[in-house]
Amino acid sequence: MATMPWTAGETLLALGLAHDLEWTNPSKGTPAVVGLSRLLAQGPFHPGISLPDNFPNPNAVKMKVSNLIWHYSGGEHGLKQGAAQDLALVQLYRSDPALVLSLAHDLRSLVEQSFGDAALVPWPHESSAHTRRSTPSTVITPPCGSTHCGRVWPNGTPTHTTASGL
């Protein structure tokens, strides 16, 4: 099968992961990389196209995150190449990280709630290998009424909502 181009949504989720990993190169076995691979395979990013069950596989997610890190670090770290949208998204992140991270959060929450099995999709803060830079704040009840786990982005928006509300 030919390489499937990453959609803007998939790339946005990979950038959110790169941020959560503090812009360090992950391995294909990093739990959050495996989790994002599973979520992307379940999501609505390539409608009408028959894809393998493991698409994109953890190695593809690791490579995309590494492409974003390369742009973020100015070519000092990560994996060179990637798509033009990788650079454009990193530039947008640099100009307004709160906006980009909020979009990534909202997209991930929507995909998890609509298509994903959140139990199979660990976030970086659930991995012992990586912790968030910001300390989680108090529990937030968003306007939709669901209960948030309490973890927030640096701009104060929730990182995600769990299915059980915990």
Buried (B, 14 or more C-beta within 10 A) or exposed (E): EEEBEBBEBBBBBBBBBBBBBEBBBBEBEBBBBBBBBBBBBBBEBBEEEEEEEEBBBBBBBBBBBBBBBBBBBEEEEBBEEBBEBBBEBBEBBEEEBEEBBBBBBBBBBBBBBEBBEBEEBBBBBEBEEBEBEBEBEEEBEEEEEBBBBEBBBEEEBBBBBBEEEE
